[in-house]
Amino acid sequence: MARATATTRVAGRARATTPRRATARRATTRATADANDARATTRLAGAALACALALAGPARAEMRLPPIDTDPNRCERAFVGNTIGQANAVSDRALDLRKCDLAKTDMSTKTLSGALMVNTNAKDANMRETVMSKVYAPDANFSGVDFTNAVIDRATFDGSDMIGTNFTNAVITGVSFENVDLTNADFTDALVGKEDVKRLCENSTVVDETRMQVGCRN
């Protein structure tokens, strides 16, 4: 009789515990799903921004950029660069360098993929071996910048100042230089994409030795 009573108590505790465990499992499942949704949303937001930047050249007039980052130290991030999704410029946070004064600074070897650099002043900056994939930088000042050995891919520099900019041995593919002043720019040994050569050769400021370096035929 005592054993039966004990068995009944154990069974009762088991039945009482089972709903609690089930509730805990459901709560854990919901938390995991919510976390996954949050990460997915972040990835999608980053991908959307990267996609917009990739199309920035031909659709500049339709570009809708987010408000400038209110972080007072946002310009300092240029000296750190991106650490997430470097190749595709997808990050959990935009690298917002708009209107930053980066003149004569050292950003060499940094990955600035996906950076927003509208109206940025980078005059005479050291950007050797810098990776600039899907950078949106119209109306900026890159005059005298040293881009030696840099990788510049699918970037937009429309309307920017690039007087005397050094592109020696740089890789340049899918870049928009519309209305860019490239007077005395140096493209010595630069690897320039076929379509990029066509666009550069149509630029009225690409003349004389610069024209030969780019590979213009006439």
C-alpha positions as CSV (number, residue, x, y, z in Angstrom):
1,M,0.0,0.0,0.0
2,A,2.9,2.3,0.9
3,R,4.7,1.5,-2.3
4,A,1.5,2.3,-4.3
5,T,1.1,5.7,-2.5
6,A,4.8,6.5,-3.3
7,T,4.4,5.6,-6.9
8,T,1.3,7.8,-7.1
9,R,3.3,10.7,-5.6
10,V,6.1,10.2,-8.1
11,A,3.7,10.0,-11.0
12,G,2.0,13.2,-9.8
13,R,5.3,15.0,-9.6
14,A,6.2,13.8,-13.1
15,R,2.9,15.1,-14.5
16,A,3.4,18.4,-12.8
17,T,7.0,18.7,-14.1
18,T,6.2,17.8,-17.7
19,P,4.1,21.0,-18.4
20,R,6.8,23.2,-16.9
21,R,9.5,21.5,-19.1
22,A,7.3,21.9,-22.1
23,T,6.7,25.6,-21.3
24,A,10.5,26.1,-20.9
25,R,11.2,24.4,-24.2
26,R,8.6,26.6,-26.0
27,A,10.1,29.7,-24.4
28,T,13.6,28.7,-25.5
29,T,12.4,28.0,-29.0
30,R,10.6,31.4,-29.2
31,A,13.8,33.2,-27.9
32,T,15.9,31.3,-30.4
33,A,13.5,32.2,-33.3
34,D,13.4,35.8,-32.2
35,A,17.3,36.0,-32.2
36,N,17.5,34.4,-35.6
37,D,14.9,36.9,-36.9
38,A,16.9,39.8,-35.5
39,R,20.1,38.5,-37.1
40,A,18.3,37.9,-40.4
41,T,16.9,41.5,-40.3
42,T,20.4,42.9,-39.7
43,R,21.8,40.9,-42.6
44,L,19.0,41.9,-44.9
45,A,19.5,45.6,-43.9
46,G,23.2,45.4,-44.6
47,A,22.6,43.5,-47.9
48,A,20.1,46.2,-49.0
49,L,22.6,48.9,-48.3
50,A,25.3,47.1,-50.2
51,C,22.9,46.6,-53.1
52,A,22.1,50.2,-53.2
53,L,25.8,51.1,-53.1
54,A,26.5,48.7,-55.9
55,L,23.9,50.5,-58.1
56,A,25.0,54.0,-56.9
57,G,26.8,54.9,-60.1
58,P,24.0,54.8,-62.7
59,A,21.3,55.6,-60.2
60,R,22.9,58.4,-58.2
61,A,19.9,60.8,-58.6
62,E,17.7,58.2,-56.9
63,M,20.0,57.3,-54.0
64,R,18.3,57.7,-50.6
65,L,20.9,57.6,-47.9
66,P,20.2,57.2,-44.2
67,P,20.7,60.2,-41.9
68,I,24.3,60.9,-41.0
69,D,25.3,58.7,-38.0
70,T,25.1,60.8,-34.8
71,D,28.0,59.0,-33.2
72,P,30.5,61.8,-32.4
73,N,33.4,59.4,-33.0
74,R,32.1,58.0,-36.4
75,C,34.9,59.6,-38.4
76,E,37.4,57.7,-36.2
77,R,36.1,54.4,-37.6
78,A,38.0,55.2,-40.8
79,F,41.2,54.2,-39.0
80,V,39.6,50.8,-38.0
81,G,37.6,50.0,-41.1
82,N,35.1,47.2,-41.5
83,T,35.5,43.8,-39.8
84,I,32.3,42.1,-41.0
85,G,31.3,41.1,-44.5
86,Q,34.3,42.9,-46.0
87,A,34.1,41.5,-49.5
88,N,30.5,42.4,-50.0
89,A,30.4,45.5,-47.9
90,V,27.7,43.9,-45.7
91,S,28.1,44.9,-42.0
92,D,25.9,45.3,-38.9
93,R,26.5,49.0,-39.1
94,A,27.2,51.4,-42.0
95,L,30.7,52.9,-42.2
96,D,29.5,56.5,-42.3
97,L,32.4,58.9,-43.1
98,R,30.3,61.6,-44.8
99,K,31.7,65.1,-44.4
100,C,34.6,63.8,-42.3
101,D,37.9,65.7,-42.4
102,L,40.4,62.9,-43.1
103,A,43.0,65.1,-44.9
104,K,46.6,63.9,-44.6
105,T,45.6,61.0,-42.4
106,D,46.9,57.4,-42.6
107,M,44.2,54.9,-43.7
108,S,46.6,52.5,-45.4
109,T,45.7,48.8,-45.4
110,K,42.2,49.5,-44.0
111,T,39.0,47.9,-45.4
112,L,36.5,50.6,-46.1
113,S,34.0,48.5,-48.0
114,G,30.6,50.0,-48.1
115,A,31.7,53.3,-46.7
116,L,29.6,56.4,-47.3
117,M,32.0,59.2,-48.1
118,V,29.9,61.9,-49.6
119,N,31.6,65.3,-49.3
120,T,34.5,63.7,-47.4
121,N,37.8,65.5,-47.3
122,A,40.6,62.9,-47.7
123,K,43.1,65.3,-49.5
124,D,46.7,63.9,-49.4
125,A,45.7,60.9,-47.3
126,N,47.7,57.7,-47.3
127,M,45.4,55.0,-48.6
128,R,48.0,52.5,-49.8
129,E,46.6,49.0,-50.0
130,T,43.2,50.1,-48.9
131,V,40.2,48.0,-49.9
132,M,37.3,50.2,-51.2
133,S,34.5,47.9,-52.4
134,K,31.1,49.4,-53.0
135,V,32.2,52.8,-51.6
136,Y,29.8,55.7,-52.3
137,A,31.9,58.9,-52.4
138,P,30.6,61.6,-54.8
139,D,31.6,65.2,-54.4
140,A,34.5,64.3,-52.2
141,N,38.1,65.4,-52.1
142,F,40.7,62.7,-52.9
143,S,43.3,65.0,-54.5
144,G,46.8,63.9,-53.8
145,V,45.6,60.6,-52.2
146,D,48.0,57.7,-52.5
147,F,46.0,54.6,-53.6
148,T,49.1,52.6,-54.4
149,N,48.2,48.8,-54.4
150,A,44.7,49.6,-53.4
151,V,41.6,47.6,-54.5
152,I,38.8,49.9,-55.7
153,D,35.8,47.9,-56.8
154,R,32.3,49.1,-57.8
155,A,32.9,52.5,-56.2
156,T,31.3,55.8,-57.1
157,F,33.4,59.0,-57.1
158,D,31.2,61.2,-59.3
159,G,32.0,64.9,-59.1
160,S,35.0,64.3,-56.8
161,D,38.4,66.0,-56.9
162,M,41.2,63.6,-57.8
163,I,43.9,65.9,-59.0
164,G,47.3,64.3,-58.7
165,T,45.9,61.1,-57.1
166,N,48.2,58.2,-57.2
167,F,46.7,54.9,-58.5
168,T,50.0,53.1,-59.1
169,N,49.5,49.3,-59.2
170,A,45.9,49.7,-58.0
171,V,43.1,47.4,-59.1
172,I,40.2,49.4,-60.5
173,T,37.0,47.6,-61.6
174,G,33.4,48.8,-62.0
175,V,34.2,52.4,-60.8
176,S,32.3,55.5,-61.8
177,F,34.5,58.6,-62.4
178,E,31.8,60.8,-63.9
179,N,32.7,64.5,-63.8
180,V,35.8,63.7,-61.7
181,D,38.9,65.9,-62.1
182,L,41.7,63.5,-62.8
183,T,44.3,66.1,-63.8
184,N,47.8,64.6,-63.4
185,A,46.5,61.4,-61.8
186,D,49.0,58.6,-62.0
187,F,47.8,55.2,-63.2
188,T,51.2,53.6,-63.7
189,D,50.9,49.7,-63.8
190,A,47.3,50.0,-62.6
191,L,45.0,47.0,-63.5
192,V,42.0,48.9,-65.0
193,G,38.9,47.0,-66.2
194,K,38.1,47.2,-69.8
195,E,34.9,49.2,-69.3
196,D,36.6,51.4,-66.8
197,V,39.2,52.2,-69.5
198,K,36.5,53.3,-71.9
199,R,34.9,55.6,-69.3
200,L,38.2,57.1,-68.1
201,C,39.3,57.8,-71.7
202,E,36.1,59.8,-72.2
203,N,37.1,62.0,-69.2
204,S,38.4,65.3,-70.6
205,T,40.9,65.7,-67.7
206,V,42.6,62.4,-68.6
207,V,45.3,63.7,-70.9
208,D,48.9,63.2,-72.0
209,E,50.8,60.7,-69.9
210,T,47.8,59.8,-67.7
211,R,46.0,58.8,-70.9
212,M,48.8,56.5,-71.9
213,Q,48.9,54.9,-68.4
214,V,45.2,54.2,-68.5
215,G,45.5,52.5,-71.9
216,C,43.6,54.9,-74.1
217,R,44.1,54.1,-77.8
218,N,44.0,57.7,-79.1
